[in-house]
Amino acid sequence: MTRRNTKKNASLTTHMPLHRKEQLMKLAELQRAGQGASEYVYENLIIPHLEQIEAETKIRQKIFSLTEI
């Protein structure tokens, strides 16, 4: 048996959710503009995630009375 060859022009983003496609397009634009990929990932993916975790932690602390209100 031979392995099936993949199409060279097939888009990798065909089956991705729209918001992921948009993130990848923005990343590509910023790389072309000279901004590093790591800076983009940090500013747009990591920081919002950390902020979300911080907010969830504050809510849990209030629920379980771990901090003063």
C-alpha positions as CSV (number, residue, x, y, z in Angstrom):
1,M,0.0,0.0,0.0
2,T,1.1,3.5,-0.7
3,R,0.4,6.5,1.4
4,R,-2.0,9.0,0.0
5,N,-0.3,12.3,-0.9
6,T,-1.8,15.4,0.6
7,K,-2.7,18.3,-1.6
8,K,-0.1,21.0,-1.6
9,N,-2.6,23.8,-1.9
10,A,-4.9,22.6,0.8
11,S,-5.6,25.2,3.5
12,L,-4.7,24.1,7.1
13,T,-7.4,26.4,8.4
14,T,-10.3,24.9,6.5
15,H,-11.9,23.2,9.5
16,M,-10.8,25.7,12.2
17,P,-13.3,27.9,14.1
18,L,-13.6,31.4,12.7
19,H,-12.0,33.1,15.8
20,R,-8.9,30.9,15.5
21,K,-8.6,31.8,11.8
22,E,-8.8,35.4,12.6
23,Q,-6.1,35.1,15.3
24,L,-3.8,33.3,12.8
25,M,-4.5,36.0,10.2
26,K,-3.6,38.8,12.7
27,L,-0.5,36.9,13.8
28,A,0.6,36.6,10.2
29,E,0.0,40.3,9.6
30,L,1.9,41.3,12.7
31,Q,4.8,39.1,11.7
32,R,5.0,40.7,8.3
33,A,4.9,44.1,10.1
34,G,7.9,43.2,12.2
35,Q,6.2,42.4,15.6
36,G,7.5,39.2,17.0
37,A,5.1,36.2,17.3
38,S,6.0,35.7,21.0
39,E,4.9,39.3,21.8
40,Y,1.6,38.8,19.9
41,V,0.9,35.6,21.7
42,Y,1.7,37.1,25.1
43,E,-0.4,40.2,24.6
44,N,-3.4,38.6,22.9
45,L,-3.6,35.1,24.3
46,I,-1.7,34.8,27.6
47,I,-2.6,38.1,29.3
48,P,-6.3,37.7,28.7
49,H,-6.1,34.1,30.0
50,L,-4.3,35.2,33.1
51,E,-6.8,38.0,33.7
52,Q,-9.7,35.5,33.4
53,I,-8.0,33.1,35.9
54,E,-7.5,36.1,38.3
55,A,-11.1,37.1,38.0
56,E,-12.3,33.5,38.6
57,T,-10.0,33.3,41.7
58,K,-11.4,36.5,43.2
59,I,-15.0,35.1,42.7
60,R,-14.0,31.8,44.4
61,Q,-12.4,33.6,47.3
62,K,-15.6,35.7,47.8
63,I,-17.8,32.6,47.6
64,F,-15.7,30.7,50.2
65,S,-15.1,33.8,52.3
66,L,-11.3,33.7,51.9
67,T,-11.0,37.5,51.5
68,E,-12.9,40.4,53.1
69,I,-15.5,42.0,50.9
